[in-house]
Amino acid sequence: MPTYVYETIPQQPGASVKQFEIKQSMRDEPLTTHPETGTPIRRIISGGYGLIGANTGRSSESAAPAKEPSHSHGGGGCCGGSCGCSH
């Protein structure tokens, strides 16, 4: 079962955000409240941090460098320069 990172949603200005992990099935809907306290929460999408090179014997230094984000507008892939970017 995967482990998901959640954080509390501050209910007052200046309140601190607390992050924690919960193991859930991939089929489960994201939680909206903390299972023990009832505090409103949201799931954090981290982009797979720590997965590059996992179980391959490679260190993170030997993993491929991160790609620059493409300037896509909706559909995926490059915008073809329509946003004014130069590739």
C-alpha positions as CSV (number, residue, x, y, z in Angstrom):
1,M,0.0,0.0,0.0
2,P,1.4,3.4,-0.9
3,T,2.1,6.1,1.7
4,Y,0.5,9.5,1.1
5,V,1.6,12.8,2.6
6,Y,-1.2,15.0,4.0
7,E,-1.2,18.4,5.7
8,T,-3.6,20.2,8.0
9,I,-5.5,23.1,6.6
10,P,-5.1,26.1,8.9
11,Q,-8.4,27.4,10.3
12,Q,-7.0,30.6,11.6
13,P,-4.5,33.1,10.2
14,G,-1.0,32.3,11.4
15,A,-1.9,28.8,12.4
16,S,0.9,26.3,11.7
17,V,0.5,23.5,9.1
18,K,1.4,20.0,10.2
19,Q,2.4,17.3,7.7
20,F,2.0,13.6,8.3
21,E,1.9,10.3,6.3
22,I,-1.0,7.8,6.0
23,K,-0.9,4.4,4.2
24,Q,-3.9,4.0,1.9
25,S,-5.0,1.9,-1.0
26,M,-4.6,3.6,-4.4
27,R,-8.4,3.0,-4.8
28,D,-9.3,5.0,-1.7
29,E,-10.5,8.6,-2.1
30,P,-8.2,11.2,-0.5
31,L,-9.0,12.0,3.1
32,T,-10.6,15.4,3.9
33,T,-10.3,15.2,7.7
34,H,-7.7,13.8,10.1
35,P,-8.8,10.3,11.1
36,E,-8.0,11.0,14.8
37,T,-8.7,14.7,15.4
38,G,-11.3,15.6,12.6
39,T,-9.1,18.5,11.6
40,P,-9.5,19.5,7.9
41,I,-6.7,18.1,5.8
42,R,-5.5,17.9,2.2
43,R,-3.3,15.4,0.3
44,I,0.0,16.7,-0.9
45,I,1.2,15.7,-4.4
46,S,4.9,15.6,-4.2
47,G,5.8,14.6,-7.7
48,G,7.6,11.4,-6.7
49,Y,10.4,12.7,-4.6
50,G,12.7,9.9,-3.7
51,L,11.6,7.5,-6.4
52,I,14.4,8.2,-8.9
53,G,16.9,5.4,-8.6
54,A,14.9,3.6,-6.0
55,N,15.9,-0.1,-5.7
56,T,18.3,0.2,-8.6
57,G,21.5,0.5,-6.6
58,R,22.1,4.0,-8.0
59,S,22.4,7.0,-5.8
60,S,20.4,10.1,-6.3
61,E,23.5,11.8,-7.7
62,S,23.5,9.4,-10.7
63,A,19.9,9.8,-11.5
64,A,18.9,11.8,-14.5
65,P,18.7,15.5,-14.0
66,A,15.2,17.1,-13.7
67,K,13.8,18.4,-17.0
68,E,12.8,22.0,-17.4
69,P,9.0,22.3,-17.4
70,S,7.5,22.6,-20.8
71,H,5.3,25.6,-21.4
72,S,2.2,23.6,-22.2
73,H,-1.2,25.1,-22.0
74,G,-3.6,22.3,-21.2
75,G,-3.2,19.4,-23.5
76,G,0.3,18.1,-22.7
77,G,3.5,18.5,-24.7
78,C,5.0,21.7,-25.8
79,C,2.9,24.7,-26.8
80,G,4.9,25.0,-30.0
81,G,6.1,28.5,-29.0
82,S,2.6,29.9,-29.0
83,C,3.2,31.3,-25.5
84,G,6.2,33.2,-26.6
85,C,8.8,30.9,-25.2
86,S,11.9,29.9,-27.1
87,H,13.0,26.3,-27.2
